[in-house]
Amino acid sequence: MKYIDLRSDTVTKPTPAMRKAMAEAEVGDDVYGEDPTMNELEKLAAEMVGKEAALFVTSGTQGNQVAVMTHTRRGDEVILESESHIYYYEVGAMATLSAVQARTVPGRLGAMDPDDVRAAIRSENIHFPRTSLICLENTHNRAGGTVLPLDNMKEIYEIAKRAGLSVHLDGARLFNAATALGVDPKEITKYCDSVMFCLSKGLCAPVGSILAGDSAWIKRARKNRKMLGGGLRQAGVLAAAGIVALKEMTLRLAEDHANARLLAEGFARIPGLAVDMQRVQTNMVMVDVAGLGVTGQQFSDALLERGVKANPMRPTVLRFVTHNDVSREDCLKAVEIVRDVAGRFAHGVA
Ligand SMILES: *Cc1c(COP(=O)(O)O)cnc(C)c1O
């Protein structure tokens, strides 16, 4: 069966242009700084996000964790949103690798209230850990691919600067955020000291993410990456795909966003399904199937039998993510399959 795979934008395959660039890439030993293709990617990436320097990392998780390690000291406290990827989905790495503790602040659509952030910053007291870092996430994954408003980022960044703290942006889907806001990514990244973004999600590269920041900071991050086993050798084959990702694939994300909207509007018309439309801002759609009296897992199992893949995210909520490898036609077909499955559950015959 040919599946319509809406589980995540991580399932995207490298494009033919990437395969060609990878095959032809000039390479060298990147730990010696001698891989010309990697050097080109890191330079391009830094320019695109308005930072002095950039570092290729093997995954978004590695990029975020190198960032936490480079911004903090053992025993520090890090402020981050309660359902942020760094806290929720990175295997407790910040505690294990950097020996820092998390101070979570609940957000609204992924955005923390600046007043709550200000209140969470520790004062000087013999009992308290030192707050050293605030992490933001844009777009916010568990909130449904929601975009942090620029004024929210600005306000939190200014609070951080006044308190002498660093701000790291988990921008795994930074280019989706920029596309949705209709701004250059630099308009977002000017409100952070460091940013991580993924080349491997909606941008379709097979492997890799970028961490960017000041030159001196990236130099320290490079050493931490080495400690974590992320020093790569002839990495130009991966960088070549990353260059195509940045030059070409950042330009087409509006298509994914339009397809997500198409899905959301289709799902919203199906009896028993609930779609919170204010969360449909980029390439994700969260659908609550509680009205059918089934779990997200049951609904997802039934969809799989009919050729649609979607991930259960909460007990009764499924997530659908659009990307380069699903077309508008695929999305229209997925809506029909979801309608059919929902109808069967509603009549107790699924
Ligand atoms: C996917 C993701 C990451 C981590 O990416 P991996 O490459 O899977 O490690 C980090 N943050 C957010 C918000 C993500 O969606």
The ligand as a MOL file (V3000), in Angstrom:
LIG
                    3D

  0  0  0     0  0            999 V3000
M  V30 BEGIN CTAB
M  V30 COUNTS 15 15 0 0 0
M  V30 BEGIN ATOM
M  V30 1 C 12.1930 17.6680 16.1120 0
M  V30 2 C 12.4330 18.6930 17.1330 0
M  V30 3 C 13.6550 18.7750 17.8020 0
M  V30 4 C 14.7470 17.7270 17.7340 0
M  V30 5 O 15.0550 17.2260 16.5440 0
M  V30 6 P 15.7520 15.7970 16.3180 0
M  V30 7 O 16.5230 16.0720 15.0830 0
M  V30 8 O 14.6300 14.8470 16.1340 0
M  V30 9 O 16.6130 15.4850 17.4790 0
M  V30 10 C 13.8450 19.8120 18.6810 0
M  V30 11 N 12.8900 20.7080 18.8900 0
M  V30 12 C 11.7010 20.6730 18.2790 0
M  V30 13 C 10.6900 21.7280 18.5520 0
M  V30 14 C 11.4250 19.6480 17.3770 0
M  V30 15 O 10.2330 19.6060 16.7900 0
M  V30 END ATOM
M  V30 BEGIN BOND
M  V30 1 1 1 2
M  V30 2 1 2 3
M  V30 3 2 2 14
M  V30 4 1 3 4
M  V30 5 2 3 10
M  V30 6 1 4 5
M  V30 7 1 5 6
M  V30 8 2 6 7
M  V30 9 1 6 8
M  V30 10 1 6 9
M  V30 11 1 10 11
M  V30 12 2 11 12
M  V30 13 1 12 13
M  V30 14 1 12 14
M  V30 15 1 14 15
M  V30 END BOND
M  V30 END CTAB
M  END
